[in-house]
């Protein structure tokens, strides 16, 4: 498939100045969304994440138990959408969340750098799904994207999409902090959707620049434009560096302003987070809480 020709059917990205102005506008509007109701919704969109070199079966098991037990402590707050881990711990999470509505998300395909053989990437994706992952998060080949090698990059994502299977929620990380410019962020988002992404995700959280409101604006605009052309709804996931309830409300406002309230649901909007969970719980309860 000639993905570059498909890109030509879409207009250019917003300028940096236009993006900055839109973010400033959303910051002002986000004050209206700094409410317990919105914070509860934001909490329900979280892919609760542990992706460190210290992870073990024991530590992940305890992490999952805390998430599963959450509603016994906070019955009025809807629980997280999923728990996100390395492929090695998918079965640990699956056993822990059995009987709940919490999904199992696995990063895969050479996360976070995506610098390994495509055969290894495909095997990692298929093994994660076989072990029980409901959702798969993969990273584009950023080097190819930066050099304009769009065809091999997108073809690889399409192969990984096929490997994951149509019943698996497939999220593509564009690593927006490495792409930097609105034009590259827009192109990477569109190419990911062309390749079959169910969600387009900002970041791995493993490089200095993670999710930014500016990247969210560009990505959500690309999702809107893609939907208007194809009728297919693609979700947006912001991940990395979102720590406070106020920041969550800003991202909520961006999604709401560009894509509409119909996107403000865990089915189409996610936040990849660990420390944010405590910030949202504290804001909802009106006192500092360190549950996780």
VEXGUGU-192781 format. One line per field, with one value per residue: x, y, z of N, C-alpha, C in turn; chain. Coordinates in pm, 1 decimal. Atoms other than C-alpha are relative to their C-alpha. Example, Ala and Ser with C-alpha at 12.3 -4.5 7.8 and 13.67 -1.06 7.14 Angstrom:
! residues 2
n_px [89.0|-82.0]
n_py [-119.0|-119.0]
n_pz [0.0|-6.0]
ca_px [1230.0|1367.0]
ca_py [-450.0|-106.0]
ca_pz [780.0|714.0]
c_px [90.0|-77.0]
c_py [120.0|109.0]
c_pz [0.0|73.0]
ch [A|A]
***
This chain:
! residues 292
n_px [84.4|-79.7|48.7|-34.3|107.4|115.0|-27.6|25.0|143.3|26.5|-65.2|-116.7|22.8|5.1|-131.9|-32.5|68.9|141.7|9.4|-20.8|119.2|109.5|-29.0|27.2|146.1|47.0|-38.0|102.8|125.9|-12.5|42.5|138.3|-4.9|-71.0|108.4|-6.7|60.1|-98.9|-113.5|40.4|-7.6|-142.5|-52.7|49.4|-69.7|-141.4|-71.0|-87.9|-121.6|-129.2|-94.4|-133.6|-94.1|19.5|121.2|-14.0|130.9|52.0|35.5|114.5|115.0|45.0|51.3|131.0|92.3|40.3|97.6|122.5|63.2|24.9|139.9|41.4|-38.9|59.5|109.9|66.4|-89.0|-13.7|-138.0|-82.2|36.8|-85.4|-132.1|-96.4|-125.5|-82.2|59.7|-33.1|90.8|138.9|78.7|14.5|110.2|122.6|49.2|38.7|120.7|107.6|127.6|22.4|7.7|-131.4|-65.5|-142.9|-75.2|-142.7|-88.2|-60.6|-70.4|-125.2|20.6|54.8|-73.6|43.2|-121.3|-34.2|47.3|145.3|46.1|4.3|114.8|121.9|10.0|31.5|141.2|85.1|-11.6|71.9|143.1|22.7|-4.4|118.5|12.5|117.7|-42.0|-142.1|-57.5|-127.2|-63.1|-44.0|-143.1|-15.3|-107.7|55.5|91.8|-79.1|-69.3|97.7|22.6|134.3|55.8|-37.6|47.2|143.5|20.3|-31.7|112.0|111.8|-27.6|19.6|145.5|53.0|-48.4|76.5|134.2|103.4|69.1|-89.7|-12.3|-135.9|-37.9|-128.2|-70.5|-77.5|-111.0|13.5|-109.0|-114.1|36.8|-7.5|74.9|139.6|15.0|-39.7|95.1|123.3|-24.0|-14.3|133.7|78.7|-56.6|37.9|141.0|6.0|-47.9|98.5|-0.8|125.1|-35.2|-129.9|-51.0|-107.0|-136.4|-37.8|-35.9|-139.6|-91.4|25.5|126.9|108.1|125.4|16.1|128.0|-20.1|8.9|138.7|79.5|-31.1|45.4|146.9|43.8|-19.5|105.1|125.4|-3.0|7.8|138.2|85.6|-21.7|19.8|108.9|-52.3|-42.4|-125.7|-17.7|-120.3|-57.9|-110.0|-76.1|-130.6|-17.0|124.2|-3.7|98.5|139.0|18.2|-53.2|96.2|114.2|-40.5|5.5|142.3|56.0|-47.7|78.2|138.7|10.6|-31.2|68.7|134.5|22.6|12.6|-133.0|-39.2|38.4|-114.8|-3.2|-66.2|-98.7|-72.8|-117.9|-96.8|-47.3|-18.8|14.2|122.4|111.8|10.1|41.7|143.5|72.2|-10.1|86.4|139.9|31.0|-23.5|-109.4|-111.0|7.4|-102.9|46.7|-96.5]
n_py [-119.0|-122.2|-84.3|-140.1|-56.6|-18.9|-122.7|-115.2|-30.2|-77.1|-130.3|-13.1|-17.8|-136.1|-57.0|-1.1|-114.2|37.2|100.7|-68.5|-80.6|91.2|52.8|-108.1|-8.8|117.4|-18.0|-83.3|74.8|119.8|-31.3|49.8|145.9|39.2|41.7|140.1|82.7|17.8|74.6|141.3|50.2|11.1|118.7|119.6|14.7|27.7|126.9|-6.5|50.7|23.7|40.2|-30.4|111.8|64.3|81.6|144.3|63.5|-39.0|-142.3|-22.4|60.5|-93.1|-116.5|39.0|15.9|-134.9|-49.1|79.6|-31.8|-144.4|-36.3|26.2|-120.2|-118.0|57.4|-99.6|-36.1|113.1|49.0|-25.8|75.8|117.5|-2.3|9.5|59.6|67.7|128.2|106.6|-0.4|1.3|104.2|-41.0|-96.7|69.6|77.0|-91.7|-77.9|91.4|-27.6|-144.6|-66.1|-58.7|64.1|32.2|-64.7|31.7|-59.8|110.3|-34.2|-70.3|-119.3|-125.9|-58.1|63.1|23.3|141.5|62.0|0.9|133.2|-1.9|-82.9|75.6|108.7|-56.0|-37.2|119.5|68.0|-78.7|26.7|140.1|8.6|-61.1|-145.7|-51.4|-119.9|-0.9|-130.8|11.3|-127.1|-9.9|-16.1|-146.0|-35.3|-1.5|-112.6|-122.7|-3.8|-1.0|134.8|25.9|126.8|113.2|-21.8|25.7|142.0|77.1|-16.5|78.1|141.5|21.1|-6.4|129.7|99.4|-16.0|53.7|-104.3|-9.2|-65.9|-145.9|-22.1|-140.2|-30.9|-110.9|-72.2|-67.4|-137.3|-83.0|16.3|-55.4|-143.1|-97.8|34.8|71.0|139.8|61.1|23.7|108.0|126.6|37.2|45.6|126.0|103.5|31.7|71.9|136.8|74.0|-30.4|-30.7|-118.5|-60.7|-31.5|-99.9|20.8|114.8|-45.3|39.7|-104.2|-120.1|-66.6|98.9|-58.5|-144.6|-46.4|-35.9|124.0|47.3|-79.1|44.7|137.6|3.8|-58.7|104.0|100.0|-59.6|-6.9|138.7|43.1|-68.2|61.1|145.1|44.2|89.8|-70.0|44.6|-58.9|-77.5|30.9|-84.7|79.5|-49.4|-134.0|-62.3|35.4|-68.4|0.8|-115.3|38.3|93.9|-79.2|-68.4|96.8|26.0|-115.2|6.0|104.9|-48.4|-110.9|39.9|122.2|0.9|80.8|142.4|59.0|-6.0|128.9|91.7|69.4|-82.7|-89.7|59.5|-64.9|94.2|-69.2|68.3|-96.9|-78.8|62.0|-59.9|-139.1|-4.9|43.8|-109.4|-109.8|43.3|13.6|-126.6|10.3|73.4|144.8|74.3|138.4|79.4]
n_pz [0.0|8.5|-109.3|25.7|81.8|-88.3|-75.9|86.1|-3.1|-121.0|-3.3|-87.6|-143.8|-52.9|-29.0|-142.9|-60.1|-11.4|-106.0|-128.1|-28.5|-34.3|-133.5|-96.1|-10.1|-74.1|-140.8|-62.2|-3.5|-83.6|-137.2|-14.4|-11.9|-122.3|-87.8|-42.7|104.3|106.9|-55.2|-5.4|136.2|32.2|-69.2|68.9|128.7|-24.5|12.5|-116.4|63.7|-63.8|104.9|-49.8|-10.3|-130.1|1.1|-19.5|-16.2|-131.6|-5.4|89.0|-65.7|-104.0|72.5|53.0|-112.8|-43.1|97.5|-11.2|-128.3|-5.5|-23.8|-138.2|-74.5|64.6|79.8|83.5|110.8|92.6|0.2|118.7|119.9|14.7|-61.9|108.8|-47.1|99.7|41.0|-95.0|-114.8|46.5|-67.1|-140.1|-4.0|38.5|-114.5|-106.9|30.7|40.4|-64.5|-6.0|130.6|30.2|112.7|-8.4|107.8|6.3|99.5|76.1|124.7|-24.8|-82.7|51.4|112.8|124.8|78.6|8.4|123.4|11.6|-39.5|-146.8|-35.2|28.2|-97.1|-131.6|3.9|0.7|-128.7|-100.3|20.4|-37.5|-146.3|-58.0|14.6|71.5|70.6|30.6|30.7|71.3|36.2|138.6|21.1|0.3|92.2|135.2|9.5|9.0|129.1|108.4|53.5|-49.3|45.7|-85.5|-137.1|-7.9|29.9|-119.8|-93.2|54.0|-28.1|-143.9|-19.1|41.5|-95.4|-123.7|20.4|2.0|-128.7|-94.6|13.6|48.2|-19.9|63.0|-64.6|101.0|-70.0|47.9|-49.5|90.5|131.0|-32.1|78.0|27.0|126.6|-17.7|-93.4|76.7|96.3|-72.0|-47.3|115.2|48.3|-96.8|23.7|127.9|-24.7|-77.0|-143.1|-69.4|-76.7|22.6|-133.8|7.6|-47.3|-81.9|-133.8|-23.2|45.8|-80.6|31.1|11.3|48.3|-14.0|54.4|140.4|78.6|-7.5|94.3|136.1|17.2|0.1|126.6|102.1|-23.1|49.1|146.1|47.6|-21.5|96.8|131.2|3.1|-86.6|-103.7|-120.3|-59.3|-131.7|-32.3|-130.7|-46.4|-97.2|-42.5|-55.2|-48.5|-143.0|-83.9|44.6|88.1|131.5|58.6|45.2|123.0|109.6|20.0|70.9|138.6|66.1|6.2|94.3|138.2|41.4|-55.5|-120.0|33.3|-13.8|-141.2|-56.7|8.5|129.3|100.5|-60.4|-111.5|-56.4|-53.7|-119.2|-127.9|-109.5|14.6|-72.1|-133.1|14.1|27.4|-120.7|-97.8|43.6|-16.7|-142.8|-66.9|-94.7|62.1|-16.8|73.5|3.7|77.6]
ca_px [0.0|131.8|87.0|260.9|-11.6|-273.3|-103.8|-144.1|-521.8|-492.4|-405.2|-98.5|-63.3|-144.7|149.3|331.8|176.6|-173.8|-113.5|17.5|-284.3|-524.8|-350.3|-371.3|-743.6|-791.5|-601.9|-858.1|-1150.1|-1011.1|-1101.6|-1463.7|-1353.3|-1166.1|-1452.5|-1495.4|-1714.9|-1446.5|-1171.7|-1367.9|-1400.0|-1027.5|-952.5|-1163.5|-953.2|-621.6|-401.8|-235.8|125.7|436.4|724.9|1050.5|1361.1|1253.4|929.9|892.6|611.2|578.4|582.2|341.3|111.5|94.5|38.3|-252.8|-407.0|-404.8|-589.8|-841.1|-909.0|-953.0|-1332.8|-1353.9|-1182.3|-1333.6|-1668.9|-1781.2|-1488.7|-1495.5|-1187.1|-904.8|-946.9|-650.3|-315.3|-15.8|297.8|585.2|493.0|659.8|391.2|76.7|-29.8|32.6|-202.5|-455.9|-482.1|-506.2|-785.7|-992.8|-1358.4|-1319.8|-1367.3|-998.1|-822.3|-472.3|-241.0|105.0|372.0|541.6|746.7|1075.7|932.6|1046.9|1299.2|1146.1|1500.6|1495.7|1414.6|1060.7|1032.8|1110.5|850.3|586.2|663.7|650.5|310.8|166.6|303.6|162.4|-181.4|-152.7|-70.0|-385.4|-325.2|-646.2|-457.4|-115.5|93.5|371.9|615.1|674.0|1025.3|1106.3|1431.4|1247.1|983.0|1244.5|1416.9|1094.1|1091.5|716.5|642.6|854.4|758.5|386.4|405.4|566.4|287.6|31.8|202.0|200.1|-166.3|-240.1|-30.2|-224.7|-554.4|-873.2|-1009.6|-712.4|-711.8|-403.7|-235.8|48.1|298.1|441.4|690.7|580.4|861.4|1116.6|923.6|883.4|719.5|344.0|390.0|576.8|341.5|42.6|195.7|292.0|-60.5|-222.8|15.7|-58.7|-429.6|-378.0|-200.6|-498.3|-431.3|-727.8|-553.7|-275.4|-57.4|181.7|477.1|661.1|746.6|1107.3|1252.9|1277.2|974.3|658.5|293.4|241.9|-80.7|68.0|114.9|-235.9|-384.5|-206.8|-290.6|-656.4|-690.3|-546.9|-792.0|-1081.5|-973.2|-928.8|-1275.2|-1433.0|-1280.3|-1328.3|-1602.3|-1372.8|-1326.7|-970.8|-888.7|-629.0|-392.9|-174.1|106.8|405.3|448.2|81.8|81.8|-179.1|-556.8|-537.3|-318.2|-563.8|-845.2|-646.7|-605.9|-974.8|-1058.9|-844.2|-1019.9|-1358.5|-1292.8|-1153.0|-1328.3|-1635.1|-1780.1|-1840.9|-1463.1|-1453.3|-1489.6|-1240.0|-1337.1|-1177.4|-955.8|-688.7|-422.0|-111.8|-11.0|114.2|155.2|-152.3|-381.9|-300.9|-343.7|-690.8|-799.8|-678.7|-862.1|-1185.4|-1166.1|-1046.4|-747.5|-402.2|-417.3|-131.7|-310.1|-60.6]
ca_py [0.0|346.8|527.7|845.6|895.7|853.6|1128.7|1361.6|1340.7|1522.2|1884.5|2012.1|2032.5|2340.1|2576.4|2586.2|2927.0|2795.1|2497.3|2720.6|2949.3|2655.3|2509.0|2846.7|2858.1|2505.2|2591.9|2861.4|2635.9|2346.2|2526.3|2426.7|2063.8|2066.9|1885.3|1557.6|1426.4|1484.6|1354.4|1031.7|994.4|1060.6|790.7|541.7|605.8|519.4|238.2|188.1|129.2|-33.0|-56.3|-59.1|-273.0|-355.7|-527.1|-888.8|-1141.3|-1053.2|-674.5|-683.5|-917.6|-671.2|-383.2|-567.6|-652.7|-285.0|-201.6|-483.8|-391.0|-22.7|-19.3|-166.8|151.9|397.4|255.0|582.4|604.4|386.3|167.9|197.7|77.9|-158.5|-247.9|-205.2|-418.1|-578.9|-898.7|-1116.4|-1021.5|-1048.2|-1378.4|-1238.3|-948.3|-1174.4|-1401.4|-1104.0|-921.1|-1229.6|-1162.7|-783.7|-532.7|-431.4|-503.8|-641.7|-420.0|-525.6|-314.5|-517.9|-520.0|-406.1|-143.3|128.0|182.7|-49.9|-132.4|-504.8|-748.8|-735.4|-1112.7|-1057.1|-782.9|-1002.8|-1292.7|-1070.5|-934.0|-1279.2|-1425.4|-1138.8|-1194.3|-1570.5|-1514.9|-1309.3|-947.0|-768.8|-465.3|-418.8|-99.2|-82.4|191.1|310.9|301.3|661.4|663.4|574.0|836.4|1108.4|1013.3|1006.4|628.9|613.4|298.7|45.8|204.7|186.5|-159.6|-287.4|-142.0|-302.2|-640.6|-602.1|-502.8|-825.1|-1026.1|-883.7|-992.4|-797.9|-874.9|-705.6|-330.5|-208.6|114.0|275.5|499.4|771.1|905.9|1263.5|1408.9|1272.5|1388.5|1739.5|1923.8|1941.4|1817.0|1500.3|1432.6|1466.8|1242.0|973.7|979.8|946.1|671.2|477.7|501.5|395.3|86.1|-5.7|155.2|153.4|419.6|664.8|718.7|1004.4|850.2|564.9|777.3|665.5|978.9|1330.8|1475.4|1270.9|1371.8|1742.3|1937.1|2057.5|1702.5|1614.2|1897.5|1784.4|1418.0|1476.6|1697.8|1416.3|1170.8|1408.5|1455.5|1079.6|1014.4|1273.3|1098.1|735.4|720.0|509.4|628.7|599.9|659.6|890.9|795.1|1043.7|877.9|991.2|1287.4|1355.0|1372.2|1617.3|1625.5|1969.5|1832.4|1548.8|1803.4|1991.2|1678.8|1600.5|1951.1|1910.1|1583.3|1738.9|2051.0|1873.5|1536.5|1600.3|1438.5|1112.3|1057.7|1120.6|754.3|474.1|320.7|613.6|798.1|671.5|810.6|601.0|674.8|560.0|862.9|1039.3|789.8|926.5|1284.5|1214.0|1021.5|1308.9|1567.9|1366.3|1300.7|1650.0|1531.2|1393.4|1018.8|789.7|468.3|348.0]
ca_pz [0.0|-87.9|239.3|123.7|-137.7|133.1|333.2|36.7|79.9|412.2|471.6|657.7|1034.2|1235.7|1278.4|1610.6|1673.9|1605.7|1833.1|2112.3|2084.0|2096.3|2403.0|2578.7|2502.8|2636.6|2955.6|3026.8|2941.7|3147.5|3470.0|3405.5|3401.4|3730.2|3898.3|4082.9|3800.8|3536.0|3764.1|3813.6|3437.6|3397.6|3655.6|3459.7|3147.1|3312.5|3188.1|3525.9|3439.3|3581.6|3335.7|3528.7|3555.6|3913.0|3809.3|3919.5|3945.0|4313.0|4268.9|3974.4|4165.1|4455.1|4212.6|4050.5|4388.1|4486.5|4165.9|4205.1|4569.5|4482.1|4481.3|4829.4|4950.7|4700.0|4585.9|4428.8|4184.0|3869.4|3844.9|3591.1|3233.1|3233.1|3383.2|3153.4|3194.3|3006.4|2813.7|3075.9|3330.6|3117.6|3273.2|3623.2|3551.4|3381.6|3683.0|3917.3|3733.7|3655.3|3727.0|3702.8|3420.7|3426.5|3096.8|3044.0|2839.5|2726.8|2566.2|2294.6|1973.6|2120.0|2353.5|2415.0|2132.7|1870.9|1759.3|1698.7|1418.0|1286.0|1339.7|1709.7|1726.0|1568.1|1800.1|2107.6|2003.8|1933.2|2257.3|2463.4|2309.0|2354.5|2722.9|2770.7|2668.4|2569.0|2444.1|2282.1|2276.9|2016.6|1911.2|1556.4|1411.7|1503.0|1304.0|984.5|1057.3|1105.0|779.2|579.2|525.7|569.3|369.6|565.2|896.1|823.8|667.7|987.1|1200.5|968.4|1011.2|1389.4|1376.3|1188.7|1434.2|1729.2|1577.5|1520.7|1868.1|2037.5|2101.8|1916.0|2030.5|1835.3|2014.7|1789.6|2049.7|1984.7|2197.4|1950.0|1642.9|1788.1|1495.5|1439.4|1081.9|1181.0|1471.8|1238.7|972.3|1226.1|1369.0|1027.2|915.6|1234.4|1162.6|800.8|938.0|1156.2|1495.9|1733.7|1941.9|1869.7|2175.6|2249.0|2425.2|2588.1|2890.9|2846.5|2684.2|2835.6|2652.9|2703.8|2663.7|2600.1|2542.0|2213.3|2083.3|2202.9|1997.6|1680.5|1733.5|1816.0|1510.4|1296.3|1454.7|1379.2|1018.5|970.3|1115.6|885.0|581.0|681.5|944.5|1167.1|1524.2|1655.9|2020.5|2173.0|2453.9|2639.6|2832.4|3032.9|3264.8|3348.7|3726.6|3853.5|3834.5|3674.2|3393.7|3339.3|3313.1|3047.7|2834.1|2886.4|2763.6|2451.8|2365.3|2438.5|2229.2|1921.9|1918.5|2130.7|2440.7|2253.7|2268.1|2645.2|2738.4|2809.7|2475.2|2290.0|2537.1|2772.7|3001.7|3059.7|3414.3|3750.1|3977.1|3832.8|4003.3|4348.1|4225.7|4092.5|4402.0|4621.4|4411.4|4421.5|4795.3|4884.8|5084.5|5001.5|4947.0|4847.9|4763.8|4502.9]
c_px [88.5|-52.3|29.1|-107.5|-124.4|17.8|-36.9|-147.6|-38.3|78.3|118.5|-40.7|-20.6|142.2|24.8|-72.5|-148.7|-21.3|11.8|-123.0|-116.6|20.9|-31.8|-150.5|-55.3|38.0|-105.0|-130.8|6.0|-42.1|-140.5|-2.8|79.0|-102.8|15.7|-54.8|99.6|118.7|-32.1|6.3|145.2|60.1|-40.4|68.2|145.8|38.3|106.7|128.2|114.8|92.9|141.0|85.7|-14.9|-123.2|33.8|-140.3|-62.1|-45.0|-120.1|-126.7|-58.6|-63.9|-141.3|-102.4|-48.8|-107.3|-133.6|-76.4|-45.9|-143.4|-52.3|33.2|-68.8|-113.6|-66.1|86.1|11.3|146.5|68.9|-43.3|80.9|125.3|100.9|135.7|83.4|-62.8|20.8|-103.8|-147.2|-82.5|-20.5|-116.9|-131.7|-60.8|-53.6|-130.3|-118.4|-127.8|-30.3|-13.0|133.0|66.2|147.2|69.4|146.3|68.7|67.2|77.4|123.7|-15.3|120.8|64.9|-44.1|117.3|41.4|-58.3|-152.7|-56.6|-12.1|-121.4|-131.3|-20.2|-39.3|-147.5|-88.5|6.7|-73.1|-150.4|-34.2|-2.8|-115.0|-13.3|-124.7|38.9|151.6|42.9|136.2|50.1|37.6|152.5|26.1|107.9|-49.0|-93.4|76.6|69.2|-95.2|-24.0|-136.8|-52.4|42.7|-49.2|-146.8|-32.3|26.8|-113.1|-119.8|19.6|-22.6|-147.8|-63.2|39.5|-80.1|-140.2|-106.7|-73.3|84.1|2.7|146.8|34.0|139.7|58.4|86.3|123.6|10.4|113.3|124.5|-29.4|-1.9|-92.7|-144.6|-16.9|36.2|-95.4|-131.5|19.1|9.5|-135.1|-84.5|50.9|-36.8|-144.9|-17.5|35.4|-91.6|-0.8|-141.0|15.7|132.7|45.7|121.3|138.6|19.4|20.3|145.3|100.7|-39.0|-132.8|-107.6|-126.0|-1.2|-137.2|11.7|-10.2|-143.1|-89.1|21.5|-56.0|-152.0|-57.7|14.1|-107.4|-134.6|-4.4|-11.8|-144.2|-93.3|13.1|-44.0|-120.3|46.1|52.8|127.1|18.4|130.6|48.5|117.0|73.7|133.9|-4.5|-125.8|-18.8|-111.2|-140.1|-26.1|52.9|-95.5|-120.5|32.4|-6.3|-145.2|-61.9|41.8|-79.4|-143.5|-16.9|17.9|-87.1|-142.3|-14.5|-11.4|134.5|43.5|-52.1|120.6|9.9|79.6|104.4|62.6|111.6|90.3|68.8|26.8|-24.6|-127.7|-114.4|-17.8|-47.3|-148.7|-81.7|-1.6|-93.3|-147.3|-39.6|23.6|107.0|111.4|-8.0|109.3|-37.4|100.6|143.3]
c_py [124.9|102.9|148.2|68.4|25.1|125.9|124.3|40.1|86.2|131.5|3.1|14.2|147.5|49.4|-5.0|112.9|-29.9|-102.0|66.2|81.2|-87.6|-58.9|104.9|15.4|-115.9|8.5|82.2|-77.6|-118.9|23.7|-54.1|-150.4|-48.2|-32.9|-147.3|-91.7|-28.1|-80.6|-150.0|-62.0|-21.0|-124.6|-127.2|-23.0|-42.4|-143.4|4.2|-77.1|-24.8|-60.4|37.5|-125.4|-74.9|-89.5|-148.3|-57.2|43.6|145.3|30.6|-58.9|90.5|123.6|-27.9|-11.1|135.1|54.9|-72.0|34.0|144.4|33.2|-37.3|119.7|125.8|-44.7|98.9|46.4|-120.6|-40.5|27.9|-87.7|-127.4|15.6|-33.1|-44.9|-49.3|-136.3|-113.2|-14.7|-1.5|-105.0|31.6|96.5|-70.2|-79.7|92.5|73.0|-87.8|27.8|147.1|54.8|62.4|-79.0|-25.5|59.6|-41.4|90.1|-116.4|55.0|85.1|130.9|20.1|53.2|-53.1|-31.0|-146.8|-55.8|-6.3|-136.0|-9.9|80.5|-77.2|-112.2|52.5|40.0|-124.3|-73.9|75.2|-24.2|-141.9|-16.1|73.4|149.8|34.9|115.0|-3.2|141.9|-19.4|138.9|-1.8|-0.5|149.9|44.0|7.0|119.0|130.2|13.6|-3.8|-134.5|-50.5|-138.4|-118.2|14.2|-39.3|-146.2|-86.6|9.3|-81.5|-149.5|-31.3|6.3|-135.0|-109.0|5.5|-59.6|107.0|14.4|69.4|149.7|31.6|148.6|22.4|126.6|69.5|68.8|146.1|91.1|-9.3|60.8|152.5|90.6|-43.4|-83.2|-148.1|-73.9|-32.8|-116.9|-135.4|-49.1|-56.2|-134.5|-116.2|-42.1|-74.3|-147.2|-80.2|25.1|24.3|124.5|52.9|57.9|91.4|-58.1|-132.3|39.9|-27.7|97.4|129.9|69.5|-105.4|69.1|150.1|39.4|33.4|-122.6|-51.4|74.0|-48.8|-139.5|-9.2|61.2|-101.1|-107.4|51.0|-0.6|-139.6|-51.6|62.7|-60.4|-145.9|-48.9|-94.8|81.1|-63.8|73.1|75.6|-38.5|93.2|-75.8|65.5|143.3|70.0|-41.0|62.2|-8.0|114.6|-28.5|-95.9|74.8|76.1|-94.9|-38.3|111.6|0.6|-104.1|47.5|106.8|-44.5|-115.6|-11.0|-95.7|-149.0|-71.5|-8.4|-122.9|-91.6|-74.9|77.4|95.8|-68.7|93.9|-109.8|63.7|-95.9|99.8|82.8|-56.2|62.4|144.8|13.1|-42.1|112.7|115.0|-34.0|-1.2|127.7|-3.6|-84.9|-148.5|-64.5|-148.4|-89.9|41.8]
c_pz [0.0|100.7|-22.6|-83.7|83.5|83.5|-80.0|-2.1|119.9|-2.8|94.5|145.8|33.0|20.5|150.4|71.3|20.1|111.0|136.6|39.5|43.1|138.9|105.9|21.9|82.7|148.1|73.5|15.5|96.3|144.0|25.1|23.2|122.2|107.6|35.6|-108.0|-112.2|50.1|9.8|-139.2|-41.3|65.1|-74.9|-134.0|17.5|-38.4|109.1|-31.8|96.7|-104.5|43.6|4.5|132.2|4.2|17.1|12.2|132.1|2.2|-88.5|61.0|107.7|-62.3|-51.7|113.0|50.7|-93.1|13.6|127.3|9.9|37.7|137.5|88.4|-53.5|-92.3|-95.0|-117.5|-93.2|-12.5|-132.9|-116.7|-13.0|83.5|-108.3|52.2|-118.9|-32.9|100.1|110.8|-39.6|74.2|147.0|14.3|-31.1|113.4|108.3|-25.0|-40.9|79.4|16.2|-141.9|-40.8|-112.6|26.5|-121.5|8.1|-101.2|-72.5|-118.5|24.2|74.0|91.7|-127.2|-135.4|-92.4|8.6|-129.1|-2.5|40.6|152.6|46.5|-17.3|100.9|137.1|7.8|11.5|132.5|110.2|-10.4|43.8|151.8|67.3|-10.6|-80.2|-92.3|-16.2|-36.4|-65.7|-39.3|-147.6|-5.1|-17.3|-98.3|-143.2|-19.1|-19.7|-135.0|-119.1|-64.9|45.4|-36.7|87.9|143.0|13.5|-30.9|122.7|102.0|-47.4|26.0|147.4|35.9|-33.6|98.9|129.6|-12.0|16.8|132.3|107.2|-25.5|-27.0|7.5|-57.5|62.1|-104.5|58.5|-46.7|46.8|-85.2|-137.1|2.3|-80.8|-20.9|-127.5|13.4|93.7|-72.1|-96.6|69.4|51.0|-113.1|-52.0|92.2|-20.1|-132.1|20.1|90.5|149.2|51.5|86.6|-53.5|132.9|-10.1|19.4|71.9|145.4|33.5|-59.6|72.0|-26.2|-22.3|-52.7|24.7|-53.8|-148.4|-91.1|-2.1|-99.3|-143.1|-25.5|-4.6|-126.9|-113.1|12.7|-52.8|-152.5|-61.6|12.1|-103.7|-139.5|-5.7|79.0|109.5|118.0|56.6|132.2|14.3|139.5|27.2|109.0|29.9|50.0|46.7|145.0|84.2|-59.9|-97.4|-140.5|-70.4|-55.3|-127.9|-119.1|-31.7|-84.2|-146.4|-78.9|-21.8|-107.7|-144.7|-47.1|53.5|117.3|-30.3|8.7|146.4|74.4|-10.4|-132.3|-104.6|56.7|120.2|47.1|53.2|119.1|114.5|112.7|-10.2|82.0|137.7|-6.9|-24.2|121.9|103.0|-37.2|19.4|147.3|80.0|108.2|-62.2|34.7|-85.4|3.0|-71.5|34.6]
ch [A|A|A|A|A|A|A|A|A|A|A|A|A|A|A|A|A|A|A|A|A|A|A|A|A|A|A|A|A|A|A|A|A|A|A|A|A|A|A|A|A|A|A|A|A|A|A|A|A|A|A|A|A|A|A|A|A|A|A|A|A|A|A|A|A|A|A|A|A|A|A|A|A|A|A|A|A|A|A|A|A|A|A|A|A|A|A|A|A|A|A|A|A|A|A|A|A|A|A|A|A|A|A|A|A|A|A|A|A|A|A|A|A|A|A|A|A|A|A|A|A|A|A|A|A|A|A|A|A|A|A|A|A|A|A|A|A|A|A|A|A|A|A|A|A|A|A|A|A|A|A|A|A|A|A|A|A|A|A|A|A|A|A|A|A|A|A|A|A|A|A|A|A|A|A|A|A|A|A|A|A|A|A|A|A|A|A|A|A|A|A|A|A|A|A|A|A|A|A|A|A|A|A|A|A|A|A|A|A|A|A|A|A|A|A|A|A|A|A|A|A|A|A|A|A|A|A|A|A|A|A|A|A|A|A|A|A|A|A|A|A|A|A|A|A|A|A|A|A|A|A|A|A|A|A|A|A|A|A|A|A|A|A|A|A|A|A|A|A|A|A|A|A|A|A|A|A|A|A|A|A|A|A|A|A|A|A|A|A|A|A|A]
***
